[in-house]
Amino acid sequence: MNGRCCFDKTSQRIQYGLVARPSRPYLPAMEPDSQPLPKLPLTEILFLVFMRLVAVSCFWFGLQYWAMLTGYSLGGQGRFDMLNLPWRVAGSALAVIFPVAALGLWLGASWGAVMWVMGAGAQIAMYKVWPHIFGANTLVPVMHGLVATIYILFLVAFWLDHRQNEERARIDLP
C-alpha cells in the first residue's frame, strides 16, 4: 500500500461513486430528505406558551406543597406529622397532582389539563368551601378561574378556526 489509497485510479473512483461522473454534473447541495414542518399559527404558539406558563406555576405549587410537608418551609410548622387530617390529605394529594399536571401541561398532553382541573378544583374547594379548615385565600381561586377562562377562550378560538377551515374546504370542492 505504501501509504497510498487503494483507490488511486480515477476510473476506480468513478466506478465506486467517489467522484462525480463526467456525464452527470456534481451537485454539492443535498436533496431534502424530509418535508419542512408547516409554520404554526400564532394562536397555537400563544397556546403553547400559555400551557407552559401554567405548567411552571403548577410545578411551583407542587414544590410549595412538598416544602410544606417536609418541613422545609413555614419554619417547620407545616410538616406532615404536625398537620391535622384535612391538611394531610389535601397537602399530600396536591403535592402529587400539581407536578404531574405540570409535566402533562409542558408536554401538551390532554391529561395535563385534566390533572390541573383536579388540582385547581381541590384548591378552590379548600379555600372557598372549607375556609374554616384551610383558611381564606382569595388569590388562588381567582387565578385558577382566570386560567380556566383563558383556556376556554383558546378552545373556542381553535373551534372557530377549525370550523372556518372546514367551510373553506367545502366551498373549494367541486
ABEGO torsion letter per residue (X at the ends): XGGBBABABAAAAAAAGABBBAABBBBABBBBABBBBBBBBAAAAAAAAAAAAAAAAAAAAAAAAAAAAAGABGGGAABAAABBAAAAAAAAAAAAAAAAAAAAAAAGBAAAAAAAAAAAAAAAAAAAABAAAAEBBAAAAAAAAAAAAAAAAAAAAAAAAAAAAAAAAAAABX
